[in-house]
């Protein structure tokens, strides 16, 4: 088994000249370059938040890369040999926490990455503090292609609105992999924006006991003009024509700007539809919520995401009236 133990000091492998000298001093042909069979691997974590939680602390102790020869196990424990803890609610939007940086791995195709999580993980909610459990103790992620001399830098994005499940009768909350995705850092952008106070205080939101809760934007891949087909986070929507959101982002009031703002980081390049709902607090990941349950969208807009760029979206009461 190929095993890397941190802390590890490594460097990027550089192209080097090869071949012997030549008696022909007039030759100006550059010697061919040697391509390294190693590259550097880095992994960060970031989060799209959820309502009713004040802390979501996950303890990571290893990363396993599989499918390219023997499994590679990267130890991510700290200098005290303790599992590394990250409160996901502190790394929202484009913020992140680093698990490993510049760990040298062989190039090639890796069919799966497994992120190991310990039983020390926990969640603080309005109803108390509970154990946070991951099925089998690991999150199974998509594979990657590690190319020579190209840094393999990735971010694991947690969409907690999708992945947190609170089973009835159990003293634990489960973190499931369905709301966890792996994105390449060289092919992502950010969507941010503002929501007007008129939309936050719309009469359809009046059933809430706290007007600051449940405000969120849902982001869908592609352009969708019919808001009635924009679905919630249900595993199996009742209407098969519904579009499942790619990710979500909370809308919070910024005391400095005096505006309601949101930010969704680590969004792959492409075209998206962004929709605002003030009733996201009733969105349960294992059941389908719709207008009859009180869940709907007040406005939507299209957005084009480009690599390493920020796309800004503004929601106003005029858009609600026009449905655009």
C-alpha positions in Angstrom: 0.0 0.0 0.0 1.3 3.4 -0.9 1.0 5.5 2.2 1.8 9.2 2.8 2.1 10.4 6.4 1.8 14.1 7.2 3.4 16.4 7.9 5.1 16.0 4.6 7.5 18.4 2.8 7.3 17.9 -1.0 8.0 20.0 -4.0 6.5 20.2 -7.5 8.4 18.0 -9.9 9.9 20.1 -12.7 10.6 19.3 -16.3 14.2 18.6 -16.9 16.4 18.2 -20.0 17.5 14.8 -21.1 19.9 13.3 -23.6 23.6 13.5 -23.9 25.8 16.2 -25.4 26.5 16.5 -29.1 29.7 17.0 -31.0 27.7 19.2 -33.4 28.1 22.7 -31.7 25.9 24.3 -34.4 22.8 22.4 -33.4 20.1 24.6 -31.7 17.6 21.8 -31.2 16.4 21.7 -27.6 16.6 18.3 -25.9 13.3 16.6 -25.2 11.9 17.1 -21.7 11.3 14.4 -19.2 7.7 14.3 -17.9 7.4 13.5 -14.2 5.1 10.6 -13.1 4.3 12.5 -9.9 2.1 15.5 -9.1 0.9 17.4 -6.0 -2.5 16.7 -4.5 -4.4 19.2 -2.3 -7.8 19.0 -0.7 -10.0 21.7 1.0 -13.5 21.6 2.4 -16.2 24.2 2.2 -19.9 24.4 3.1 -23.3 25.5 2.0 -25.1 26.0 5.4 -28.4 24.7 6.8 -31.0 26.2 9.2 -31.3 25.3 12.8 -27.6 24.5 13.4 -25.0 26.6 15.2 -22.1 24.2 14.8 -21.4 21.3 12.4 -18.0 20.0 13.5 -16.5 17.2 11.4 -13.4 15.3 12.4 -11.3 14.0 9.4 -8.4 11.6 9.9 -7.5 10.2 6.5 -8.1 10.4 2.7 -7.9 7.3 0.5 -7.3 7.4 -3.2 -8.3 4.2 -5.0 -8.1 2.8 -8.5 -4.5 3.6 -9.6 -2.5 0.6 -8.3 -2.4 0.1 -4.5 -4.7 2.4 -2.5 -3.0 5.6 -1.3 -3.8 6.6 2.3 -3.0 10.2 3.2 -3.0 10.8 6.9 -4.6 14.2 7.8 -4.1 14.1 11.5 -2.6 17.2 13.2 0.9 17.5 14.9 -0.6 15.8 18.0 -1.8 12.8 15.9 -5.4 14.0 16.5 -8.1 13.9 13.8 -8.4 17.3 12.1 -11.7 19.1 13.1 -13.5 21.6 10.9 -16.7 23.5 11.9 -18.3 23.5 8.5 -20.4 26.6 9.4 -17.2 28.7 9.5 -16.2 27.9 5.9 -19.2 29.1 3.9 -19.3 30.6 0.4 -15.8 30.8 -1.0 -14.1 30.3 2.3 -12.4 26.9 2.9 -10.4 24.9 5.4 -7.4 22.9 4.1 -7.1 19.2 4.9 -3.9 18.4 2.9 -1.6 20.6 0.8 0.9 19.5 -1.9 1.1 15.8 -1.1 3.0 14.1 -3.8 1.0 11.3 -5.6 1.6 9.2 -8.7 -0.1 10.4 -11.9 -3.0 8.4 -13.4 -6.7 7.7 -13.0 -8.2 7.4 -9.6 -11.7 5.9 -9.6 -12.7 7.0 -6.1 -11.7 9.2 -3.2 -12.8 8.2 0.3 -12.9 10.8 3.1 -12.7 9.2 6.5 -14.7 10.8 9.3 -14.5 9.8 13.0 -17.2 9.4 15.6 -16.0 12.5 17.4 -18.0 14.6 15.0 -21.0 16.5 16.4 -23.7 19.0 15.6 -25.1 21.8 17.8 -28.7 22.6 17.1 -31.5 24.6 18.7 -32.6 21.4 20.5 -29.1 20.5 21.8 -25.8 18.8 20.8 -25.9 15.5 19.0 -23.5 13.0 17.6 -22.9 13.4 13.9 -22.6 10.1 12.1 -21.4 9.2 8.6 -22.5 5.8 7.1 -19.5 3.4 7.3 -17.4 6.2 8.7 -16.4 7.5 5.2 -17.7 9.8 2.5 -17.2 8.3 -1.0 -16.4 10.9 -3.6 -15.9 10.8 -7.4 -12.6 9.9 -8.9 -10.0 12.3 -10.3 -7.3 12.3 -13.0 -3.9 13.2 -11.8 -1.8 14.7 -14.6 2.0 15.2 -14.7 3.1 18.7 -13.6 -0.5 19.8 -13.1 -1.5 20.4 -9.5 -4.4 18.2 -8.5 -6.2 20.7 -6.2 -9.8 20.0 -5.2 -12.5 21.2 -2.8 -15.1 19.0 -1.1 -18.3 21.1 -1.0 -20.8 20.2 1.7 -24.4 21.2 1.0 -25.8 20.6 4.5 -29.3 21.3 3.5 -29.2 18.1 1.4 -26.9 15.9 3.4 -28.0 16.3 7.1 -30.8 13.9 8.2 -32.2 13.8 11.7 -33.9 10.3 12.1 -36.8 10.2 14.5 -36.0 8.5 17.8 -32.2 8.5 17.4 -29.8 10.5 19.4 -27.7 11.3 16.4 -27.8 13.2 13.1 -26.5 11.6 10.0 -24.3 13.2 7.4 -25.0 11.5 4.1 -22.9 11.8 0.9 -25.7 12.9 -1.4 -25.1 16.5 -0.5 -21.3 16.3 -0.8 -19.5 17.0 -4.1 -15.9 17.2 -5.3 -14.9 20.1 -7.6 -11.6 20.9 -9.3 -10.3 24.3 -8.1 -9.2 25.3 -11.6 -12.7 25.1 -13.1 -14.9 26.9 -10.7 -16.4 30.3 -10.0 -18.6 32.0 -7.5 -22.2 33.3 -7.5 -23.0 36.0 -5.1 -25.7 38.6 -4.8 -28.4 40.4 -2.8 -32.1 40.0 -2.1 -34.4 43.0 -1.5 -36.0 43.5 1.8 -39.4 43.5 0.1 -38.8 39.9 -0.9 -37.6 38.9 2.6 -40.8 40.4 4.1 -43.2 39.1 1.4 -46.6 38.2 2.7 -46.0 34.6 1.7 -43.3 34.5 4.3 -45.5 35.7 7.1 -46.1 32.2 8.6 -42.5 32.2 9.9 -41.8 32.9 13.6 -38.4 34.4 12.7 -38.1 36.4 9.4 -34.3 35.9 9.4 -34.6 32.1 9.0 -35.3 30.1 5.9 -34.0 32.6 3.4 -32.0 30.9 0.7 -31.1 30.7 -2.9 -31.3 27.4 -4.8 -28.9 27.0 -7.8 -29.8 24.8 -10.8 -27.7 23.8 -13.7 -29.0 25.2 -17.0 -31.5 27.9 -17.7 -35.1 27.2 -16.5 -37.8 29.8 -17.0 -40.7 28.0 -15.3 -40.3 28.5 -11.5 -43.0 25.9 -10.8 -40.6 23.2 -12.0 -37.7 24.2 -9.8 -37.7 21.5 -7.1 -36.5 21.3 -3.5 -33.9 19.0 -2.2 -36.1 15.9 -2.2 -34.4 12.6 -3.1 -37.4 11.5 -5.2 -39.6 14.5 -6.3 -43.3 13.7 -6.8 -43.3 15.6 -10.1 -40.8 13.9 -12.5 -40.5 17.1 -14.4 -39.0 18.9 -11.4 -35.4 20.1 -11.6 -33.2 19.1 -8.7 -31.0 21.9 -7.3 -27.2 21.7 -7.8 -26.5 23.5 -4.5 -27.9 26.1 -2.2 -26.7 29.2 -0.3 -28.2 31.0 2.8 -29.3 34.6 2.5 -28.1 36.5 5.6 -28.3 40.2 6.7 -24.9 42.0 6.5 -24.7 44.6 9.2 -21.9 46.4 7.4 -23.7 46.8 4.0 -27.2 46.8 5.5 -28.3 44.3 2.8 -29.4 40.7 2.6 -26.6 38.8 0.8 -25.6 35.3 -0.3 -22.6 33.6 -1.8 -22.1 30.2 -3.3 -18.6 29.2 -3.9 -17.0 26.3 -5.9 -19.5 26.3 -8.7 -18.3 24.6 -11.9 -18.3 26.8 -15.0 -21.5 26.9 -17.0 -25.0 28.3 -17.1 -27.2 28.3 -14.0 -30.6 29.4 -12.7 -30.7 31.0 -9.3 -34.0 31.1 -7.4 -34.9 32.7 -4.1 -37.2 31.2 -1.4 -38.0 32.6 2.0 -39.4 29.2 3.2 -36.3 27.0 3.0 -36.6 26.1 6.6 -39.4 23.6 5.8 -37.3 21.9 3.0 -36.6 18.3 4.2 -34.1 16.3 2.2 -36.0 13.0 2.3 -39.4 14.3 1.4 -40.8 16.5 -1.4 -42.0 19.9 -0.4 -44.0 22.1 -2.8 -46.4 25.0 -2.9 -49.1 23.1 -1.1 -46.7 22.7 1.8 -45.8 26.4 1.7 -42.5 26.0 -0.2 -42.1 28.0 -3.3 -39.8 30.5 -5.1 -40.5 34.3 -5.2 -38.0 35.1 -8.0 -35.4 33.6 -10.3 -32.6 34.7 -12.6 -30.1 33.1 -14.9 -26.3 33.3 -14.2 -23.3 32.4 -16.2 -20.3 31.1 -14.2 -16.8 31.5 -15.5 -13.6 30.1 -14.0 -12.0 32.2 -11.3 -14.7 34.8 -11.7 -17.6 36.0 -9.5 -21.1 36.4 -11.0 -23.3 38.9 -9.2 -27.1 38.5 -9.0 -29.6 40.9 -7.6 -33.2 40.0 -6.6 -35.7 42.8 -6.5 -39.5 43.1 -6.0 -39.8 44.0 -9.7 -38.4 40.6 -10.7 -41.0 38.9 -8.4 -43.8 40.8 -10.2 -42.5 40.0 -13.7 -41.5 36.4 -12.9 -38.1 37.0 -14.5 
